[in-house]
Amino acid sequence: MVEVDDLRAELMLIDENLARNDLSAAERASYNTRRKAIWQELHPETKRGAAGGAATKAKAEAAGQVGQQPPEIATRYDEAAASSTGQAERTIRRDCTRGEALGGAALAKVAPLRQSPPRR
């Protein structure tokens, strides 16, 4: 058994639902939107508009690591989600766009997130 924090546990649950269940477009949008929010909380450097190379260089200079290998930067969200769920990156981006356009309140009404995977 692996111990993980609450966010990573929720991420694992969402991945399982996305990979194993036949979900509606609204459910996929809901799961991917929530998954993206968790991903960006865990990896803020992957947010669009987040400081990139300049911030990484400044962090390295502050830590006295100038000239050394830069720290590992997390994969962008759609690439990581596609890898974990087996869906295409374009599908992930489309689902997130739908979910963000609908907003959390609308998604909660049309596609509430399952708290545990259904039994088969």
Backbone as a chain_set.jsonl record, in Angstrom:
{"seq": "MVEVDDLRAELMLIDENLARNDLSAAERASYNTRRKAIWQELHPETKRGAAGGAATKAKAEAAGQVGQQPPEIATRYDEAAASSTGQAERTIRRDCTRGEALGGAALAKVAPLRQSPPRR", "coords": {"N": [[0.842, -1.17, 0.0], [0.506, 2.229, -0.805], [1.235, 5.324, 0.629], [-0.364, 8.379, 0.247], [-0.976, 11.925, -0.148], [-4.067, 13.818, 0.292], [-4.739, 15.225, -2.103], [-3.274, 13.865, -4.097], [-4.418, 11.354, -3.823], [-7.034, 11.886, -4.638], [-6.49, 12.557, -7.268], [-5.612, 10.084, -8.243], [-7.991, 8.613, -8.03], [-9.64, 10.001, -9.827], [-8.195, 9.53, -12.203], [-8.568, 6.762, -12.418], [-11.356, 6.626, -12.8], [-11.569, 8.046, -15.234], [-10.115, 6.402, -16.945], [-11.312, 3.845, -16.803], [-14.109, 3.928, -16.953], [-17.147, 4.352, -18.847], [-17.846, 7.361, -19.707], [-19.983, 10.254, -19.877], [-19.813, 13.192, -22.013], [-20.07, 15.447, -20.41], [-19.413, 14.409, -17.885], [-16.734, 13.633, -18.333], [-15.678, 16.183, -18.825], [-16.082, 17.341, -16.324], [-14.482, 15.704, -14.616], [-11.925, 16.06, -15.832], [-11.576, 18.816, -15.584], [-11.481, 19.144, -12.796], [-9.285, 17.501, -12.287], [-7.277, 18.9, -13.612], [-7.187, 21.237, -12.062], [-6.236, 20.195, -9.64], [-3.751, 19.203, -10.514], [-2.47, 21.597, -11.25], [-2.317, 22.785, -8.787], [-0.545, 21.098, -7.494], [1.619, 21.351, -9.196], [2.471, 24.221, -9.804], [4.07, 25.547, -11.632], [3.331, 24.722, -14.132], [1.134, 26.088, -14.971], [-0.573, 28.094, -17.366], [0.992, 31.026, -18.361], [2.51, 31.14, -16.109], [5.614, 31.993, -14.613], [8.389, 31.109, -16.499], [11.371, 30.087, -17.774], [12.908, 32.252, -16.756], [12.142, 32.434, -14.08], [12.921, 29.92, -13.187], [15.68, 30.11, -13.536], [16.229, 32.191, -11.734], [15.503, 30.96, -9.323], [17.454, 28.951, -9.242], [19.77, 30.495, -9.055], [19.341, 31.703, -6.573], [19.502, 29.503, -4.949], [22.1, 28.895, -5.188], [22.892, 27.338, -7.338], [23.814, 27.915, -9.872], [24.767, 27.231, -13.164], [24.538, 24.553, -12.834], [22.639, 21.544, -13.516], [19.307, 22.316, -14.417], [16.415, 22.31, -12.207], [14.051, 19.596, -12.271], [11.225, 20.021, -14.275], [7.744, 19.816, -14.106], [5.596, 17.933, -16.284], [3.434, 19.339, -18.769], [-0.098, 19.831, -18.199], [-2.081, 18.557, -20.006], [-0.555, 16.692, -21.39], [0.423, 15.031, -19.33], [-2.018, 14.054, -18.296], [-3.044, 12.68, -20.499], [-1.195, 10.636, -20.708], [-1.632, 9.271, -18.258], [-4.326, 8.471, -18.405], [-4.849, 7.37, -20.876], [-6.18, 8.723, -22.83], [-6.438, 10.956, -25.681], [-4.355, 13.871, -26.039], [-5.641, 16.069, -27.185], [-8.329, 15.484, -26.662], [-8.343, 15.723, -23.896], [-7.733, 18.478, -23.629], [-10.009, 19.563, -24.883], [-12.078, 18.652, -23.185], [-11.369, 20.005, -20.817], [-11.662, 22.661, -21.635], [-14.428, 22.734, -22.091], [-15.356, 22.17, -19.473], [-14.31, 24.354, -18.009], [-15.649, 26.428, -19.263], [-18.309, 25.883, -18.599], [-18.267, 26.007, -15.797], [-17.944, 25.452, -12.236], [-20.363, 25.187, -10.68], [-22.397, 24.558, -12.541], [-21.346, 22.199, -13.629], [-21.392, 20.556, -11.377], [-24.096, 20.105, -11.121], [-24.865, 18.801, -13.538], [-23.02, 16.751, -13.856], [-22.014, 15.307, -11.354], [-19.083, 14.595, -9.436], [-17.97, 11.305, -8.934], [-17.322, 9.763, -5.861], [-16.117, 7.39, -5.384], [-14.937, 4.61, -7.291], [-17.266, 2.881, -9.421], [-18.585, -0.368, -8.69], [-17.85, -3.39, -10.377]], "CA": [[0.0, 0.0, 0.0], [1.264, 3.466, -0.92], [0.602, 6.442, 1.322], [-0.357, 9.615, -0.53], [-1.799, 12.978, 0.447], [-5.446, 13.862, -0.196], [-4.802, 15.649, -3.503], [-2.799, 12.777, -4.96], [-5.425, 10.289, -3.756], [-8.136, 12.299, -5.509], [-5.97, 12.451, -8.631], [-5.63, 8.659, -8.59], [-9.39, 8.229, -8.189], [-10.097, 10.586, -11.088], [-7.548, 8.774, -13.28], [-9.237, 5.468, -12.547], [-12.663, 6.854, -13.41], [-11.387, 8.432, -16.632], [-9.567, 5.289, -17.718], [-12.084, 2.602, -16.765], [-15.556, 4.082, -17.061], [-17.726, 4.958, -20.031], [-18.382, 8.601, -19.163], [-20.568, 11.222, -20.805], [-18.938, 14.338, -22.263], [-20.133, 16.316, -19.225], [-18.644, 13.765, -16.808], [-15.313, 13.776, -18.677], [-15.323, 17.591, -18.612], [-16.041, 17.556, -14.881], [-13.289, 15.043, -14.076], [-10.698, 16.679, -16.336], [-11.449, 20.151, -15.008], [-11.022, 18.96, -11.412], [-7.938, 16.937, -12.341], [-6.37, 19.981, -13.993], [-7.042, 22.118, -10.892], [-5.345, 19.495, -8.701], [-2.423, 19.172, -11.141], [-1.869, 22.921, -11.167], [-2.004, 23.045, -7.379], [0.663, 20.323, -7.198], [2.69, 21.793, -10.098], [2.078, 25.568, -10.24], [4.903, 26.008, -12.747], [2.742, 24.298, -15.404], [0.006, 26.957, -15.325], [-0.339, 29.022, -18.468], [1.341, 32.349, -17.871], [3.432, 31.061, -14.968], [6.976, 32.342, -14.998], [9.09, 29.923, -16.992], [12.818, 30.008, -17.672], [13.476, 33.299, -15.902], [11.903, 32.066, -12.681], [13.754, 28.753, -12.902], [17.047, 30.603, -13.396], [16.296, 32.956, -10.482], [15.493, 29.987, -8.222], [18.756, 28.287, -9.23], [20.739, 31.462, -8.536], [19.081, 31.872, -5.14], [19.921, 28.282, -4.256], [23.521, 28.698, -5.426], [23.043, 26.231, -8.279], [24.059, 28.442, -11.206], [25.651, 26.38, -13.95], [24.184, 23.15, -12.638], [21.446, 21.085, -14.222], [18.113, 22.936, -13.84], [15.515, 21.358, -11.554], [13.069, 18.938, -13.129], [9.961, 20.739, -14.365], [6.643, 18.884, -14.357], [4.995, 17.888, -17.608], [2.208, 20.135, -18.843], [-1.256, 19.059, -17.752], [-2.728, 17.676, -20.983], [0.372, 15.597, -21.692], [0.42, 14.118, -18.179], [-3.336, 13.414, -18.203], [-3.15, 11.725, -21.603], [-0.359, 9.495, -20.344], [-2.232, 8.496, -17.157], [-5.679, 7.973, -18.665], [-4.95, 6.724, -22.178], [-6.934, 9.57, -23.753], [-5.621, 11.839, -26.503], [-4.154, 15.202, -25.467], [-6.685, 16.954, -27.716], [-9.553, 15.177, -25.915], [-8.156, 16.319, -22.568], [-7.87, 19.934, -23.766], [-11.417, 19.845, -25.198], [-12.851, 18.447, -21.956], [-11.058, 21.095, -19.884], [-12.282, 23.877, -22.164], [-15.864, 22.618, -21.79], [-15.559, 22.278, -18.031], [-14.032, 25.717, -17.567], [-16.716, 27.282, -19.797], [-19.529, 25.629, -17.825], [-18.078, 26.436, -14.413], [-18.111, 24.422, -11.212], [-21.753, 24.991, -10.239], [-23.125, 23.851, -13.602], [-20.813, 20.836, -13.707], [-21.86, 19.798, -10.209], [-25.49, 19.719, -11.361], [-25.031, 17.861, -14.655], [-22.085, 15.626, -13.78], [-21.31, 15.3, -10.063], [-17.949, 13.676, -9.375], [-18.138, 10.11, -8.101], [-16.297, 9.734, -4.821], [-15.427, 6.104, -5.451], [-15.245, 3.961, -8.56], [-18.374, 1.932, -9.334], [-18.199, -1.781, -8.662], [-18.168, -4.115, -11.618]], "C": [[0.894, 1.241, 0.0], [0.514, 4.571, -0.192], [0.759, 7.696, 0.475], [-1.21, 10.656, 0.19], [-3.172, 13.007, -0.226], [-5.54, 14.245, -1.671], [-4.361, 14.534, -4.446], [-3.774, 11.6, -4.951], [-6.61, 10.625, -4.656], [-7.726, 12.202, -6.973], [-6.004, 10.999, -9.103], [-7.056, 8.169, -8.834], [-9.948, 8.756, -9.515], [-9.495, 9.833, -12.263], [-8.239, 7.44, -13.507], [-10.599, 5.626, -13.209], [-12.538, 7.215, -14.886], [-10.946, 7.255, -17.493], [-10.525, 4.108, -17.829], [-13.574, 2.742, -17.01], [-15.959, 4.72, -18.38], [-18.467, 6.206, -19.559], [-19.004, 9.46, -20.26], [-19.566, 12.361, -21.008], [-18.917, 15.272, -21.051], [-19.334, 15.726, -18.068], [-17.145, 13.869, -17.079], [-14.844, 15.206, -18.437], [-15.172, 17.876, -17.124], [-14.772, 16.955, -14.271], [-12.01, 15.73, -14.545], [-10.493, 18.082, -15.785], [-10.939, 20.062, -13.571], [-9.588, 18.444, -11.387], [-6.917, 18.024, -12.674], [-6.132, 20.928, -12.814], [-6.094, 21.496, -9.865], [-3.918, 19.519, -9.232], [-1.728, 20.52, -10.99], [-1.574, 23.329, -9.725], [-0.713, 22.319, -6.989], [1.868, 20.823, -7.99], [2.37, 23.189, -10.63], [2.895, 26.091, -11.421], [4.317, 25.624, -14.103], [1.558, 25.155, -15.824], [0.392, 27.848, -16.486], [-0.062, 30.397, -17.868], [2.259, 32.333, -16.657], [4.832, 31.393, -15.46], [7.742, 31.082, -15.369], [10.571, 29.953, -16.711], [13.434, 31.034, -16.742], [13.312, 32.949, -14.428], [12.767, 30.879, -12.279], [15.2, 29.185, -12.683], [17.209, 31.364, -12.077], [16.313, 32.027, -9.276], [16.855, 29.314, -8.097], [19.823, 29.219, -8.654], [20.58, 31.634, -7.028], [19.566, 30.666, -4.34], [21.409, 27.997, -4.46], [23.81, 27.572, -6.4], [23.282, 26.713, -9.708], [25.058, 27.545, -11.921], [25.373, 24.903, -13.776], [22.95, 22.814, -13.464], [20.21, 21.733, -13.596], [17.208, 21.895, -13.195], [14.495, 20.798, -12.542], [11.758, 19.72, -13.097], [8.881, 19.742, -14.759], [6.129, 19.021, -15.787], [3.739, 18.743, -17.623], [1.004, 19.23, -18.638], [-1.786, 18.081, -18.795], [-1.849, 16.489, -21.361], [0.377, 14.56, -20.562], [-0.9, 13.362, -18.073], [-3.51, 12.375, -19.303], [-2.36, 10.462, -21.282], [-1.015, 8.635, -19.262], [-3.56, 7.854, -17.502], [-5.828, 7.241, -19.986], [-5.78, 7.513, -23.177], [-5.97, 10.439, -24.547], [-5.492, 13.207, -25.833], [-5.244, 16.163, -25.922], [-8.004, 16.733, -26.975], [-9.491, 15.812, -24.529], [-8.369, 17.829, -22.641], [-9.326, 20.326, -24.023], [-12.284, 19.715, -23.941], [-12.617, 19.582, -20.957], [-11.693, 22.41, -20.339], [-13.776, 23.879, -21.876], [-16.127, 22.843, -20.301], [-15.345, 23.684, -17.513], [-15.114, 26.676, -18.057], [-18.011, 27.114, -18.999], [-19.417, 26.153, -16.397], [-18.444, 25.335, -13.434], [-19.546, 24.144, -10.816], [-22.553, 24.208, -11.273], [-22.647, 22.412, -13.712], [-21.309, 19.98, -12.551], [-23.298, 19.326, -10.395], [-25.614, 18.644, -12.435], [-24.14, 16.635, -14.549], [-21.337, 15.642, -12.457], [-20.191, 14.26, -10.065], [-18.276, 12.499, -8.469], [-17.006, 10.088, -7.087], [-15.558, 8.404, -4.772], [-15.817, 5.434, -6.757], [-16.408, 2.982, -8.4], [-17.871, 0.5, -9.338], [-18.645, -2.455, -9.939], [-18.441, -5.551, -11.33]], "O": [[1.9, 1.299, 0.707], [-0.692, 4.737, -0.37], [1.859, 8.036, 0.04], [-2.053, 10.321, 1.023], [-3.403, 12.295, -1.204], [-6.329, 13.66, -2.413], [-4.999, 14.29, -5.47], [-3.936, 10.923, -5.967], [-7.131, 9.756, -5.355], [-8.527, 11.808, -7.821], [-6.385, 10.724, -10.241], [-7.293, 7.389, -9.757], [-10.642, 8.037, -10.233], [-10.2, 9.526, -13.224], [-8.469, 7.034, -14.646], [-10.956, 4.841, -14.086], [-13.323, 6.737, -15.705], [-11.364, 7.132, -18.644], [-10.544, 3.434, -18.859], [-14.243, 1.738, -17.255], [-15.219, 5.518, -18.956], [-19.591, 6.112, -19.067], [-18.599, 9.396, -21.421], [-18.591, 12.478, -20.265], [-17.871, 15.822, -20.705], [-18.652, 16.456, -17.348], [-16.369, 14.159, -16.169], [-13.753, 15.426, -17.912], [-14.244, 18.57, -16.71], [-14.073, 17.616, -13.503], [-11.105, 15.961, -13.743], [-9.359, 18.494, -15.545], [-10.058, 20.826, -13.176], [-8.774, 18.885, -10.576], [-5.831, 18.067, -12.097], [-5.005, 21.372, -12.592], [-5.252, 22.187, -9.29], [-2.982, 19.82, -8.491], [-0.548, 20.584, -10.645], [-0.675, 24.134, -9.478], [0.11, 22.857, -6.248], [3.003, 20.733, -7.522], [2.029, 23.326, -11.804], [2.445, 26.989, -12.133], [4.759, 26.144, -15.128], [1.026, 24.974, -16.92], [1.532, 28.303, -16.586], [-0.783, 30.866, -16.988], [2.734, 33.382, -16.221], [5.181, 31.099, -16.603], [7.735, 30.102, -14.624], [10.995, 29.858, -15.559], [14.379, 30.727, -16.016], [14.228, 33.142, -13.628], [13.286, 30.833, -11.164], [15.87, 28.702, -11.77], [18.213, 31.2, -11.384], [17.045, 32.267, -8.315], [17.359, 29.124, -6.99], [20.671, 28.796, -7.869], [21.568, 31.702, -6.296], [19.988, 30.802, -3.191], [21.926, 26.992, -3.974], [24.85, 26.919, -6.309], [22.982, 25.991, -10.658], [26.073, 27.149, -11.348], [25.925, 24.081, -14.508], [22.305, 23.694, -14.034], [20.064, 21.713, -12.374], [17.226, 20.728, -13.586], [14.131, 21.452, -13.52], [11.243, 20.041, -12.026], [9.086, 18.917, -15.649], [6.219, 20.082, -16.405], [3.054, 18.862, -16.608], [1.07, 18.023, -18.869], [-1.928, 16.893, -18.504], [-2.357, 15.399, -21.622], [0.34, 13.356, -20.816], [-0.907, 12.164, -17.792], [-4.066, 11.304, -19.061], [-2.812, 9.35, -21.557], [-0.963, 7.407, -19.334], [-3.898, 6.803, -16.957], [-6.829, 6.558, -20.202], [-6.056, 7.018, -24.27], [-4.825, 10.639, -24.141], [-6.408, 13.652, -25.141], [-5.719, 16.981, -25.135], [-8.721, 17.693, -26.691], [-10.477, 16.372, -24.052], [-9.093, 18.398, -21.824], [-9.821, 21.299, -23.455], [-13.124, 20.573, -23.67], [-13.559, 20.062, -20.326], [-12.2, 23.177, -19.521], [-14.333, 24.898, -21.467], [-17.011, 23.613, -19.925], [-16.107, 24.162, -16.672], [-15.465, 27.627, -17.358], [-18.723, 28.087, -18.752], [-20.385, 26.687, -15.855], [-19.17, 24.401, -13.775], [-19.92, 22.985, -10.631], [-23.303, 23.297, -10.921], [-23.459, 21.5, -13.871], [-21.614, 18.801, -12.736], [-23.678, 18.271, -9.889], [-26.371, 17.687, -12.275], [-24.471, 15.583, -15.097], [-20.148, 15.957, -12.428], [-20.34, 13.177, -10.631], [-18.798, 12.678, -7.368], [-15.857, 10.366, -7.429], [-14.485, 8.312, -4.177], [-16.909, 5.667, -7.274], [-16.528, 2.325, -7.366], [-16.835, 0.203, -9.933], [-19.687, -2.127, -10.506], [-18.727, -6.321, -12.248]]}, "num_chains": 1, "name": "protein.A"}
